[in-house]
Amino acid sequence: MNDIITVSNLSKRYGRNIVFDNLSFALPRGRVIGLLGENGIGKTTLLRLMADILKPDSGVMAIDGQIISRHTRDKVSFLLEPVNLYRFMQVKDAIQFYKDFFDDFDYKKAIMLCEEFKLGLSRRVEFLSKGNQERLCLLLSLSRNASVFLLDEPLAGLDPKIKRDFVMTILANIVEKASMVIASHLIRDLQSIFDDIVILKKNEVVMAPAEDIRAQGKSVEDYYLEVIER
């Protein structure tokens, strides 16, 4: 099976607001996938559905052929936001908490990334800068041996140097044969690492391999703007 995630006839609404209506597509295995679309189109909702944080109103979503439920959560690593960290913990406590909670957590990798990010193990989370809190969230996510990694706006609010470091860290720590889905509006900062792109429009999905886009002499950002504007 070449597809890691399949979505069939997906519908989701919040009250009267219809986010998805009968949406179907599939995401390939072993690829870095850019999930793109205008603000409010449903990128975060889609990632939360994949992570079983939200439930669809109808339709079927599956990972590795298994219907998404609490039983698939061990296949998915969802990037935390700093606000979800236990601020009273030290960095080493956050790492140990993840190690105890997830069987697939690679403790040695987490410590290595901690050293790479220059995060002192004894530092309290609440006293870390925003950039270092983002680094901690990223290392916790990347230290799992999951099948799917879901990153929602991982570069939002970061300065240019930290953005560059994040991109390099993501590239260096992609688990073999795993897929990584990155939702972002900062296309220019991430487009070099995308293998495929998925563009959400109103109840429509446009998909394309990034190499085909580049072969046409276009950037991913140029292609995205063309799709959104037509």
N, C-alpha and C positions, 0 to 999 in steps of 0.2 A: 504494500500500500504506500503510495507516494504522498498522500495527503495526511497531514497530522491533525488538522481541524476541519470538520465539515459542518456547514450551517444549512439547514433545509427549512424553508417556509417560516422563517423567524419573524415573530411579531412581538413588539414591546411598546407599551404606552405608559405615560404618566398622566393619569386623569384623562383629559381630552386631548392631550398632546401625544400624537402618534410619532414615535421615534423610528421604528421599523415596521414595515407591513409586508409580510410574505417574502422576506429576503432570503436568498440562497447563494452560497459560494463555498469555496474550499481553499484552505491555505496549505502550501507545500511543506514537506518535511525538510529539516536541515537548512533553512534559509533565514536570512534577516529580512524582515518584512516591514516596510514603512506603511503605517496606517494613517492616511492623510484625509483631510476634509476641513471644511470651514468650522469655526467655533459653533458649538451647539448642535452639530449634525449627528452626534451619537458615538463618537470615538471612545470616550470613557465608559459609556453605557455598554458598548460592545465588549470591551476588555473585562468589565465587571461580570458580564454574562458568561464569558469564557472561564473566568475564575470561580464561578458559582457564588459570587457575592450577591448578584441579582438573579432572579428567575425570569425566563421568558413568559409572556402571556400565552404564546402558542408556538409551535414549531419544534424542531429537534436540532440540538447542537451536540457534537461528539468529538472526543479527543482519542485518537488511536482506535476509533471504532466503538468506544465506550461512551454512552450517553453522559453528558456533563452533569455531575451531581457531587455530593460530598465525597463520593468514592473516587473521583478523579482529581481531587484537590492535591494529592501527593504527586501528580504529574505536572502541576503548574506552579511556577514561582512568580508571584505578583509583587511588583516593586512598591514597597511602602512609601508613604509620604512622611516627612519628619514629624508631623503632628501626631502620627500614630505610634511613635516611639515612647517607651516609658522613660520620661525625662529624669526620673530620680536614679536610673541605673547608670552604672559605669559602662564604658564601651565593652569591657570584657564580660559584663553581665548580659548585655544584649546579645553578644555572640553565643554565650552559653545557653541563653534562653532559646535561641534558634536551634542550637545543636540538640537540646532536649526535646524540642517540639517537632523537628523534621528529621526523619530517619536518614534522608539523603543528604543531610547537611555535611559539607566538607570543612571540618574545623581547621585543618592545616591551611587550606586555601584561604579561609577567612582571616587567619592570623597573618598570612603572607600579604594579603591585600591591605590589612590594617597597617602593616609596616610600610607598604608602598605608599599609602595615603598619609603616612606620618600621623596616624591617630593613636594617641597614647591610650593604652589599655585601661589605665586607671582614671581617665578623664570622665567626668559626669556629662551625660548627654545634654543636659540643660545648659551647660556652659560651652558647648561646641558652637562654632559659627554656623550659619545657615549652610554654607558650602560643605563643611565637615559633617553636618547632619545628613546632607544629601549623599555624601560619600559613604557614610555608615549604612544608610538604607541600600545603596547600590551594592556594597560588599556583602551584605546579608542576603540579598536576592541572588547575586551571582555565585554565591558559595553553595548553592543547592545543585544537585545533579538531576534537574527536572527535564521533562520532555519539551515543555513550553515555558518561555519567559515572556512576561507581559510588562512592558514599561510604558507608563503613561506620563507624557511630558517630562522626561528625565532631565532635560536641560533648562527647564523654565526657571527664570530668576537668577541664573548663574552668570558669573562674569566670564569673558572670553577664554581666559586661561583654564578655568575650571571646566568649561565646556569642552575644550580640547582634550584635557586629561580624561574626562568622562568618556569621550568617544574612543580614545585609545584604550582605556580600560575595558570597555564593552567589547571592542574588537579582539583584545588579547584573551578574553575569558569566556568566549562563546563555547558552550558545551557541544562536543562532537555529536552530530546527528539531531541536535535539538533545534527547534525553531524559536526565533525571537521576534516578537511583534512590538514595534515601537510606535506609539501614537505621539505625534508632535506636529506643531505648526512651524517649528524652526527647521524647515526643510533644508536650507542651505548648510546648516551645521552638521546634518546627519546623512545627506544624500549619498555621500561617498561610500557608506557602509551598507546601503540597501541592496539586497539581491532582487527583491520584488517590491512592487508598491501596490497598495490597495487604496483606492480613492472612494470615499463615501460621498455620494450625492443624495438628494432627496429620494429615498427608497430605490437607490440604484448603486451598484458596485462596479467600478472600473478597475481592472487588474492588468498589470503589465510587468514583464521582467525588466529590471533596470538596465541590463546589458543591451536589450533591444532599443531602449530609449537613447542610450549613449551612442549606439551604432548609427542613429539618425542625426548625430551631431547636436543633440539637445541635452540639457541638464534635466534632472528629475524635477526641479522646481519649474522649469519652463513647461514641461509636459503637464505638470499638475495644473498650472494656470490655464493652459489650453483646455484641459478637460473641464475645469470649473466654469470657465467663461462661455463654453459652447452650449 
